[in-house]
């Protein structure tokens, strides 16, 4: 099996050349490692899969600001999740 650093370097090279599958794989590796910085960088580079992974984490944490940031970076589903959380009734009370 190849060295993981070489695999990451190869994936990065492919992603830089526009290979979306390589970018998705990098996002999966970053998610597995808990590397939110790399996930954010990948989102900024246009990786919608990174946006999905970051959104999933932000929803689980209830992080509304992070959802807004992800949405602003171009992943629209984060905005949808943010709106749902903002509209959800609190403590069983509806406004």
N, C-alpha and C positions, 0 to 999 in steps of 0.2 A: 504494500500500500504506500502511496506517496505521502510525503511529509505534509502535515496540515498547513503549514505556512506557505509551502509551494502551492497547495490547492487554493488557498485564499488569494495568493498573488495572481494565480492564473484566472481565478474567478473575477478578481478586480480588473485585470487587463481586459477580459471579455466584456465585463459590464461597462468599462470605459469606451469600448467599441460599439456599445449599443445593444448588447445581448441581454434581453430582459430576464431570461431564465437564469443567467449567471447572477444578475442583480437580486433576483428572488432568493437564490441559494445563499448569497451573502447575507440577506436579511434574515433568513432562517438561522444561519450560524450566529449572527449577532444576537438574535432573540434567545437562542439556546444559552448563550454566554451571558445574557443579561446586560449586554452592551447597548444601553439606550443612546449613547452618543453616536455610535455607528449607525444605529437604526434611524436616528434623526438625520444624519448626513445622507443616508440612502433615500429618505423621503425627500430631502431637499434636491436630490439629483433626479427625482421623478419616479421613485419606486412606490407604486401603489400598494405592493405587498408589504413594504415597510410601514406604510400608513395604516394598513389593516392591523398589523402586529402591534403598533404603537397605540392604536385606538382600542384594541382589546385590553391592553394593559391599563390605559387611562380610565376606561369604563369600570374595570374591576377595582381600581383605586378610587373611583369617584372624583377624578381630577378634572374638573371643568375647565380650568385654564389650559391644561395640556390638550384637551379636546379642541379648544379654540385654536391653539397654535397649530395643531395637526390639520385642522380644517383650513386655516389660513395658508398652510403650505401646499394645499391642493388636493387633499383627500376629503372629498365631499361627505363621505359616510360619517366622518368624525363630527361634522356639523349636524348631521341628522341625529346622531347619538346624543350630542350635547343638547339639542332642542328637546329630545324626549326626556332627558334627565331634568331639564329645567321645567318642563311642563308636568312632570310626575307629581302627584299629590304627596305632601309630607305628612308623616305620622297618621296616615289614614284619613286626613282631612282634605277636602277639595275646596278650592277657592271659588 
